[in-house]
Amino acid sequence: MISLSKELFLQIVKHCKEELPDEACGILAGKGSAVEKAYEMINADKSPENFIMDPAEQLKVMKELRNLGLEMVGIYHSHVASEAYPSSRDIELAFYPEARYCIVTLKDKNNPRIRAFRIKEGKISEEEISIK
Ligand SMILES: [Zn+2]
């Protein structure tokens, strides 16, 4: 289970649309399952089919989270033309078994959807996502 406000969801969708035609990515910070803040990250891969966070930027955000007493609740990224489901590359590059991988699909740009997953040792399990 992961929960976020409607405002945060809209911020994430806006960021994903801004990065078109490439995938967008970011870090969801908060406590437990509640997201309090979304950090918009650089997609170092600049690709419509993949994302890689810039390691230096990621380190900076992780330090800030520690200072704020927040955790990395999840990681989000967009799929520009496919469903909100982890790709084989997403599974391969899922290094955080404790994080929720949130995927926003812009396949239908007027109706962006988000789904959350845990990816552990190559196994995908969907988690409920609550937007209020
Ligand atoms: Zn993906």
Residues whose N, C-alpha, C, O or C-beta is under 5 A from the ligand:
A	BS01	ZN	S78 S87 D90
